[in-house]
Amino acid sequence: MTNKQPKPYVIFLDKLSIDDLPKVGGKNASLGEMIRNLERQGIQVPNGFAVTVEAFDTFLEENQLKDRIQAILTDLDAEDIISLRKAGSQIRKLISNGKFPVSVEKEILNSYYELSEAYEQEATDIAVRSSATAEDLPGASFAGQQSTYLNIRGGEMLLTAIRSCFASLYTDRAISYRASRGFDHFSVKLSVCVQKMVRSDLATSGVAFSLDTESGFKDVVLINAAYGLGELIVGGEILPDEFLVFKPGMKKGYPSIIEKKMGEKSHKMIYSHKPFESVKKVPVEMAQRQSFSLNDQQIMKLAQWVQKIEDYYSEIRGQWCPMDVEWAIDGLSGELFIVQARPETIHSQNRDNTIKDFMIIEDDLEEKLILEGIAVGEKVGTGKARCIVSLDGRDGSADETEFKAGEILVTEMTDPDWEPLMKKASAIITEKGGRTCHAAIVAREIGVPAIVGASGAGQIIENDQELTVSCAQGSTGRVYRGSIQFELKETPYSDFPETQTPIMMNIGAPELAFQYCKIPNAGVGLAREEFIINNHIKVHPLALLNHHELNDTELSEKIAEIIRGYPSEASFFIDKLAQGVARIAAAFYPKRVITRLSDFKSNEYHNLLGGNYFEPHEENPMMGWRGASRYYAPDFRKAFELECKALKKVRDEFGLDNLTVMIPFCRTPGELKKVLAIMEENGLKRGERNLEIYLMAEIPSNIILAEEFMPMIDGFSIGSNDLTQLVLGLDRDSSLVAHLYDERNEAVKAMIRTLLKKVRVHKTKVGICGQAPSDFPEFSKFLVEEGIDTISVTPDSMLKTLKIIAQAEAQTRVQV
């Protein structure tokens, strides 16, 4: 008979690997795996040790807790919030009052002193984090259910924090979560991570995902960052800065930060030196609040590390493994550290082969809009509002016992104890938080639409008020008064037929691009700059450049607020436009994305902030100063140069060389030469790094003089709306002649037929962007018969158009 080797109560992280998950839980196993295998790639992980599952089991045995816990949990109805709270409280109290076996306590303290000595300190400051054995199971996200304690120093504080971590295995949320998913409560065990603190209280910290958390889009790294320790981001107490990095561009060596959004960052968590208080919240100085918390070098370094972590875990798991990473910058050394990394468990487990599209189908929504925030998910929810300040009903507010299934939960923010309530909600609205806060993470997991960071929700929304929460209109979530009509379309990918004619998309809103790119497509045939300028820049470009000379204090103050965080007005315009275009180009990469230069009419430019100072009054703006004629005009050229610099940035800095530039409303070959010259002066030279330039074919002169235009361009895109207007001699904005407007008119078709014949001789590509192919099957058949190269339609028309084109192609083949 041989003596069994006693199992250790403590193992240092650098001795662990992912295979040790049953001994030390997912967090510790992952940290050990990274220390052993990724530090050689330059990724830094703070050292520490794991208090093992064996120590946890021994603690329960020493205090004779298992049977007592079992008795409390037997016959517990986890859906009964009052019973759940009572049971959780009883169990946590039993564990918190327990005593460590002498052997366990001795091993923990000796390891702590060894860790302190390694950092040349008598008692180093540490983070104490729970590490459950079920954290990384496929289809279940146990992460964040248990507790974390920061700035723990000294043996007694450490032992108390470990006991509290043990107790957090039985938080209300953890008990409910296990019960709802059929896990035996004793099959999930707890280890504890004791890790050297990174002094991010003096710098910056946050979370990062190796995908877009809303759409599941794979080709970006999403970073949330704020000042101080990272708990306020996860807890949803602040709105952090947000950055998107394009992975393919980064891998080719480009600084591919395709989006920056500044958060409020009103508070930060730092060390506290008071007795019985390890950390505290303090306000952030205004100058820091109005600056990004990471510089470009830090963003790129972090994104590269996140990509390396994803690549490594994907390799060892044998399949794509997107990662959820917590990181921190040490304010003393300036060094970056990874403090946690776990597999993402929502989009990576999604095996749905259908496209779900929630569509608001009601008009006059602006009158019913009462609140906006950050959209989480893409769904719509309706119900009566229930405003809850706290779970125990402090301040006389409603508590969780008054919350009914199907109501909309309205609160300041949530933490893990709120999950049993959140699962009952038809939608969730929180006043604080960003995309990676607790409320957002749980809402995605349980599939409930949520709007976070909706400032003032508690004051604006009343109990029992009927509301609609819409996350189906892009990255901005909207709360409407009453029950708004919407419909859900579910389309299996198998319903999308393949066609010989490539079908592309028309895209206006960058925030929807990651969602739309899932629809079978051949790229983007028309990306409109106007939407980005109107919705994300909001200021006339000449007002940006010249507002100081206008003697309009109110305008200058508004512009100063809009460009907050940017070094200049010009850099604001360039960056915002570049980021909007880049999001579309990244979504469809490496497929072609044809971006049309701005085609605002003078009345539309007039409506932008400050536009009244720079726009003429025209009787018929549709036929006036628009498109190419603006670009070389002395009064507008500087604004056009900003556009060119933005598109150059998309290609040269972000690495999105799939971007093709298209010139609209160009009346003569002479105009085209002038525009091309200005583009070249500003870094957009045709043929350089394979840059292609297209021309809208929307004026009869474009077709009549096609042979003169073609040597200067790579392709045409037929703008059927303007072409119909100009061929038939009518104003398409006029209701008086609307009955004559028809793209199927023989004169319009004759123009298109003429162009298609001419381009075949010169082997120039030609496509069409417009609604007519999806609205009129016979028009699609005409285009197919004439040999159109591509057809581009709006995303909601893709399925219909593909079916029409497939049928038209079949008929054409039969006729041949």
N, C-alpha and C positions, 0 to 999 in steps of 0.2 A: 504494500500500500504506500503510495507516494503522497507527500504533503502538497496541497494546492498552493500555488504562488498567490499571496494576497493581492487583491486588486488595488491599484493606487487610488488615493483620494484626490491627488493633484497631479496634473501632467502639464509641463510647459508647452506653450503653443508651438514652438519650433520642433517639437517631437510628434506633432499630430498630422494627420492627413484626412482626406474626405472619407476614408474607410473607417475612421474612428467615430463617425456620427453616433452610433448607439451608445458610446461611452461618454461623449462630451457634448452632444447636441449639434445642430446644424451650424450655428454661428462659430463655435470654437473649431469645429472640423474644417470649415471653410477658411478661417484665419490661418490655421496651421498649414493647410494646402497651399495658400498663397505665399506664406513665409518660406516654405520649402521649395516652391517651384517658380514663383514669379518675382521674388526679390532679385534674382539674377537678371531679370529684364528691367531692373531699375525701379520696380514698384515697392514702395516702403509701407510696411505694416508695423504698428507699435507692438513691442514684445509684451508678454504676459503669460498667464497660466490659466488652465481650466480646472475648476472644482468639479470633479466627475460625477456622473450619475450614481456611482457606488457611494460617494459621500452623501448624496441626497437620500438614497435608500437607507443607509446606515443611520442618518439623522432621524428618519421616520421610525425606524425600528427602536432606536434608543429612547424615543419619546412615546412609543406605543401609539402612533397616530393613524396607522393605516386602517384599522378596524373602525376607529372613531370617524374618520373621513368617509369610509364606505357607508356607515350608518346614516350619516347626514345626506349623502347623495342618493341613497336608495329611495326609489319612488319619487324623486324630485321631478317636478314638471318645469323644465327649463324655459317654457314659454310663459310661465307665471312669474312676472318680473319681481313681485314682492317676495315670493318664496326663493327665487334665485338670489336675490340680494341678501336675504337672511342666511341662506346656506353658505354663500361665498364668504360673508363676513365671519361666520363661525369658524370655518376652516382656516381662513387666513390668520385669525387670532390664535388658534391652536398652534400653528406653525411658528408664528412670530414669538410666542412665549416658550418655544422649545429650547433645549440646550444641546450644544454640540458634544458628541462623544470626545473624550480627551484626545484620542488618537487622530481624529479628524481635525480638531482645532489646532493641534500641534503642527500637523502637516501644512495646513493653510497658512499659519503665521510664519513658519519657517520659509515657505515659498515666497511670501510677501517680503520678508526681510532680504531674501536672496535677490528678488527683483529690484528692491530699493538700492541694494549694494551695486547692482549692475549699472544703475544710473547715478552712482556716487552720492546717494542721499540716504539719510537715516530712515526716513519714512516718506516714500515718494507718493505723489498724488496719482490716483488710479480711477478708472471707470469700471464699474461693476455691472455687468449686463447678463440678463438671463439668456440661456441657450437651450431650447427645448429639443428633444429628440425627434419631433415631428415637424420641424420648421420647414424643411425643404421637400416635403412629399408632393408628388405631382397632383395637381387639382385641389390642393389645400394650402392656404396661406396662413400658417400659424405665426408668422413673423409679426413682431410688435405687440403681441398679446400680453407678454410678461414685462416686468419692470427693468428699468435702467437707473443707476445712481452714479452721479458724476462728482468729481473732486472729492473723492473719499481718501482720507489720510489717517493712517494709524490702524493698529490691530483691532481695537474695539469697534471703530466705525466700519471696518471691513467685515467683521463677523455679523454685525447688525444688518449691513446691506445684503450679505449673502442670505441670511434668514428671510429678509424681505423679498428677495428674488425667489426663494423657494415658495414663499406664500403666494407670490403672484401667479403661480401655476393654477391657482384657483380664483382668479378674478372672475367677475360675473361674465364677462365676454368669453373668457377661455372655457368656462364650464359650458356655456350656451353653444359655443362653436363646436366643441367636441360632441356634445349631445346631438346637435343638428346633423352632424356628418357621420354619426355612428361609431365614433372612436370610444373605446373603453377608457375611462378616466385614468386608470393605472397603467395603461399601455404607453401613455405619454409621460416621459420623465424629464427632470430638469437638471441641467448642468449650469454652471455659472462661469462667465468669462471675467477674469480680473486682468485688466489691460492698462498699461501706462497711458496716462492722459496726454492728449495733444493739446497744447495751449491755444486752442482756437478761440478761447474767450478773448484773446488779444488780437484775433485776426478774423478768419472767415471759415465757415463750414457749410455742409449741406448734403444733398442727396443727388444721385445721378442714375439714370436708366439708360440701357443700351438699346432703347427703342422709344417711339413716341407713345406715351402712356394712354392717350385717348384712342388712337386709331390702330395701334400695334404696328405702325410703319417701321420697318427694320433698319432703314439706312440712315438713322440719325442717333446721336447721343443727346439726351435731354438732361440738362443740369439745372438744379435749383440751388441758389446760394444766398446767404445772408451773413451778417456779422455775428460773432460770438459762437457759443456752443449750439449744436444743431437741433436741440430738442424742440425749439420753438417752431421750426419748419415742420417737423414730423407731427407735432401737436396741433398745427394749423393756427397758431396764435399770431403769425405774421404772414404777410404776402411777400415772398422772396423774389429776388431777381431770377429771370429764366433765360437760358441760352440753349440754342439748338446747333449742333455741329454735324455737318454732312459727312458721313463715314467714307464713301468712295473718294471724295475730294481730299479728306484728311490722309487716306492711305497713299494718295499720289503726291503728298507733300504740300498741299495747299492749306492756308489758314481758313478753313471752311466753316466759319461761324456764321451760319445763314440766318440767324434770328437772335435778337436781344430784346428782352422786355424788362423794364425797370420796375421792381416791386417797391412797396412802401417801406419795409424794413424799419418799422417805428421803434421796436425794442430789440434788445439782445440779452442773452443769458451769459453771465460771467461768474467767476469765482466769488464766493462770499467768505469773509473771514470772521463772521460772527459765530458764537457758540450755537451748535445744533442747526446750523444753516450752511450747507455746502455750496449752493449756487443761488443767484438772485437775478431778477430782471431789472434792467435799467434802460432809460430812453437812449435812442441813437441820435447823435448830433445831426442837425439839419444838413450840413455839408455832406456827410456820409450817406444820409438817406437819399440825397439827390445825385449820388454817384453810383456807378456799378460796383458791386462788391468784389468782382474778379476782373483782372485785366486780361487781354487777349492771350498772352503767353500762358497764364494760369489756366484759362479755359481750355486751350488746346492740349496742354500737358495732361490735364484731368481726363479729357475726352480720349486721348491716346491710351491712358491707363485703363479706362473703362473698356475700350475696344480690346485691349490685350486680355483683360479678365474674361470678357465674353468669348474671345477666340479660344482661350485655354479651356474653359468649362465646356464649350461646345465640342472640343476635341475629345476630352476625357469621357463625355457622356454620349458621344457618337451621334449627336443631333444638335440643331440650333438651340442654344441656351441663353436667352437674353437675361441680363443681370440687373439687380437692384443693389446699388452701391452707396454706402455712406462714407464721406470723406471729410477731412479737416486739414486746415493749414495752421502750422504752429507759428504763433506770433513772435516767439523768441528767435527761432532759427529761419523762419520763412519757408520751411520745407512742407511739402505736401505728403499726406498720409492717407491710406485707406484703412478705415476702422471697422468696416463690415462689408460683406458682399454675399448676396444670396440670389438664387435663381428667381426671376420674375415668374409669377404663377397664374397670371390671368390670360394675357395674349398668347403666351407660349403653349398653353393648353387648349387654345381655341381651335376646334376642328370643324367649325361651321362652314359649310360650302355654299352659303347663300349670302346675298347682299340684302341687308335690311335698310330700308330708307324711310325714315319718318318725315312726312311732308305736312307742314302747316298749310291748310287750304282755305283759311279765312282771310278776308280783306280788312283794311282799316285797323291793322294791328297796333299802329303807333298810339292810337287813342287808348288802347287797353294796356299798354306797357307801363309797368309800375316800378320795375327794378331790373338791374343787370349785374352780372358777375362773371366768373370764369366757369365755362361749361365743362362738366365731367360726364363723359359718355356722349351718346348721340341719340338719346331717346327723349320722349315726351311723357310727362306725368301730370295727372289732374287730381284734384281732391280739395278737401277743406284744410285750411292752415291750422297748425297747432304750435304756438310759440312756447318753448320751454327753455327757461334760463338755466336750470340745474335739475339733476335727477331727483333731488329730494324736495323740490318745490320751494326753495328759499325765495325770499323777497315777494312772497305771495303769488308767484307765477304758477302755472300748471306744472304738475310733475308727471312722471312717466305712467302713472296709473290712469291718467286721464287721456292718454294717447290711444287712439283707435286705429286698427289696421286700415290702411288705405288713405290715411291723412298725410298731409305734407308737413314734415318736421322742419321747424324754423328755430334756429338757435345760434348762439355766438360761435361756438366751435364744439367739436366732439373729441372724446378720447375713447380708449378701448372699452370702458364701461357702458358706452352708449350703443354698442352694436346690437344687443337684443331689441332695442327700440328701433334702430335704423332698418332692421329687416322687415319691420311692419309697414314702413313708410312707402307711399307711392312716389315720393320725391323728397329731396333733402335740400335745404337752403341754409348756408352758414354765413355769418357776417365776416368771418376771418378765414385765412387759409389760402393756400395755392394748390397747384396740381398734384403735389406729392404730400399733402397733409393727410392726417388720419381720415377725415371725412371723405376725401377724394379716393383714397385707396380702398376703403371699405365699400363705397358706393359702386366702384368698378367691379369689385369682387362679387357683390350681391346683385349687380345688374340694375341698380336703381338710378335714375337721372338725378344729378346733383348740381347745384350752383354754389360755388364757394367764393369767398372774398366779396360777398354781396353786402357792402357797407350800408348800415342803416336798416337792414331787413327787419330787425326787431321793432323798430319804431314805425315803419311804413306798413307792415303787414299786421292784420288783426286776426284774432282767433275766430275760427269758423268761416273765414272769408274763402270763397271758392276761387281757386287759382289754377293756372296752367303753367307748368315749369317746362320750358323748351330748351333742350341741348342739341336740337337738330338744325340749328342755323349757323353753325360754325363755332369758333372758339369762345364767342361771347354767349353766355347763357342768359335767357330772358324769362322774366316772370310776368305773366299777363293776368289781368283781372278777369275772372269768370272762366268758364270751360270753353276753350278754343277748339275749333274743329281741326282734326288732323287725321291722316290715314297712314297706315303702315304697309309698305310694299316689300314683300320678300321674294327675291328672284334667285333661283339656283343658278350657279355658274354654268351648269349644263344647258340652260335655256339660251345662252348666247351663242348663236351660230358663227362659224368661221366664214369669212368672205375673202374673195380675191382682192377686192378693192379695200385698201386700208381705211378704217374708220377711226378718226381722231376726235378729240374733245375740245369744246370751247370752255375755257376756265376763266372766271373773273375773280373769285374770292380765294386768296392764297390759303386761308385757314381750312378750307374744305378739300384742298388738294390731296392730303394724305388719305382722306376717305375715298375720294373719287378714283384714285389711281388703282384701286382694287378691281374696278370694273374693267372687263376685257377691252383693250383699246390699242391704238397704234401710235399713241403720243398725243400731243396737244397741237391742234391746228390753229388755235387763236387764244393767246393769253393777253388779256386787256390790261394795259397800264392804268386806264382811267379808274378802275375800281380801287386799285391800291392808292392812287393819289387822292381820290375822293374820301376814302374811308380810313386810311392810315396816316396820310400826311395832312390832309384837310386844309392846307394853306396854299394859296396861289404861289407858284415858284418865284415869281417876280416880287411878290410881297415879302417872301422870306428874305430875298437878297437885298431889298431896298426899303424895308419898313422904317429904318432909322431916319430916312430922309423925308418921311411923309408927315411928320408932326402930328401923329395919331398915337397918343399915349396908350389908349385902351388896346389898340391893335398890337402895339409893341409888347404890352404886358401879356396878352394872350399868346403871342408867338413865343415869348420867353418861357412861358409855362409849357407849351407844346414841345419845345426843343430841349427841355430839361435833361441834363445828362450828356448832351452832345457838345463838342467843342465849338461848333459854328452852325449857322443856319444851312449853309451849303452841305456840310457833312450830314446833317439831319436828313435832308431831302435825298441825298445819294444813298445813305445807308438804309433808310426806310423803303425806298423804291427797290433797291438791290435785294433786300431781305424778302420783300413780297414776291418778286419775280423768282428769287432763288428757291423759295419754298415750293413753288409750282414746278420749277425745273428739277429740283431734287426728287419730288414725288414721282416723276415719270422717267427719271434717269435710268438708262442711257437713251431712251427714246427721244425723238426730236420734239422740242418745245418751241413753237413759233410765237414770239412775243411781239405784239404790235406796238410801235411807238405811240405816244399819246395822240388821241384823236378827239379831244374835247372841242366843242363848238364855243364861240365867244359867250353865249348865254350860259353855258355850263361852267366855263372858267370863271364867269362873273360871280357865280354862287359860292366859290371857294373863299375862304377867309382872306380878305384884302383884295379880292378880284375886282371889286368895283373901281379900284384905282388904275387898273391896267387894261381893262377890256372895253372895246368900242361897242356901241349899240348898232346892231345889224338887223335889217328888216327880215332877212332870211339867213340865219346863221348856218343852216344846213348847207347852203351853197356858198358860204363866205370864207372867212379866215380860219381855216382848219387844216389839219394834216401838214403835208410838206411845206405849204406856203408859209407856215409859222416858223419852221425850223431855221431858215436862213434870214428871216426878217430881222433887221437891226433891233427892233423893239422886243424880240422874243428869243433871240439866238442864245443868250446866256442861260435861259431856262432850259433850252434844248440841250445845251452842253452838259447840264446836270444829268439829264436822262442818259446821255451817252456814257458818262462816267459811271453811272449806276450799273448799266448793262455790262460795261467793261469789267467792273468789279465782280459781277456774277460769274463771268467767264474766267478771268485771270486770277482772282483771289479765292473764289469758292471752288474753282475747278469744274464748273458746270458748262463744259464745252458742247453740250447738247442744245444749247440755246441758239436759235436762229432769230435774226432781227427782221421785222417786217415794217415797211414804210407805207403809211396810209395816204389816201387822197392826194396823189401826186399827179398833177395835170399834164406836165410836159417832160420830155427827156432832159431839157435844160434844168428844170427844177431838181430832177433826180441827181444830176451831176453836182449841183450845189450842196444838196443834202449829204451825198456820199463824201464829199470833200470835208465837210464839217465833222462827220462821223469819224473819218480817218484821222483828222487832227486830234480827236479825243479818244483814240485807241480802238476804234471799231473799223478795222480795215478788212474789206472783203478778201477772203482767202487766207488771211493770217490766222494760224492755228485753226484752220478749216472753218472759219466763220463764213456762214452763208447768209445772204441778204435776199429777202423776198419783197415783192411789191404787190400791194392790193390791186387787183383788177376790178375796179368799181366805177371807173369813168370811161365813157366810150373812147376817149383818146388813148387809154391804156391798151385797148384792143386794136384800134385803127393803126396806131404807131408801135405795135408790139415788137416789130423787127428792130426798132431803134432802142426800145427799152431793154430787150433781152440780153444784149452783150454786157450790160452793167449789173445784172441780177442773176440769181440762181433759181428763181421760181416765182410763179404768180399764185395768189390766192384770191379767188373770185369772191368779192363782197356783193352778194346777190341783192341785198337791201338797197344799197346806193346805186348799184348798176340798174336795177329796175326803175328807181326814181329818175335817173338821168336819161335813160333810154326812152321812157314814156313821158318825160317832161312834166313830172308832178312832184309836189312836196309831200313826202311820205309822212310828215307830221300834220298834214291838213286833213281834217275829217271830210271836207267838202269834195275831195277827189279820191277818198279812200276806196271807193267801189271800183276804181280803175286800176288799183295797185295789185299786180299779180305777176309773180316771178315766172309763171308758166306762159306768159304772153309770148307769142311767136317772135316778136322783135327781140326780146331778151334772150330767148333760146338761140336765135340767129347770131347774136353777139358772142354767146358762150361757144357755139359751134365754130365760129370763125377763129376764136382764140385757140381752141383745142387743135384745130388744123395747123395753125401757124407754129405752135410750140413743138409739134411733132417733127417739123423740119429741122428745128434748131435744138431738139432734144432738151428742152427746158421743162422742168416740172410745173404742174399746175394742179391746184386743189380748189375746194370751195368750202367756205365757212358760213353757215347760215342755217335757218330752220327749215327752208323749203324741202330739202331731201327727206326729212322725217315727216313733214306734214303732207307731202304729196307723193304717193308711190309712183305715179307716172313721171314725175320730175326726176326721181331717183333712177328710174329705168332709162330715161333720156341721158342722164349723166353717165351711166354705165355703158350704154351703147356708144356714146361719143368718146369713151376712153379716158374719163377723168382719173387722175392719179390718186387723189385722196379726197375724202369727204369728212368734214368736221362738224359735229353737232353738240348740243348741250348734254350734260351727263344724264339727265332724266329722259333723253330721247335715244340713248345708245341702243337699248334692247330693240325698240321699235325700228330704228334705222337699220340695224344689223339684219333684222328679219326682212325688211323691205329690200335691202341691197342683195341679200342672198337670193331672194325670189327673183329679182331683176336679173341677176347674173345667170340664174338657171334658165330663165326665159331667153336671154341673149344667146346662151350656148345652144339651146334647142333651135333657135332661128338660124344660127350659123350652120 
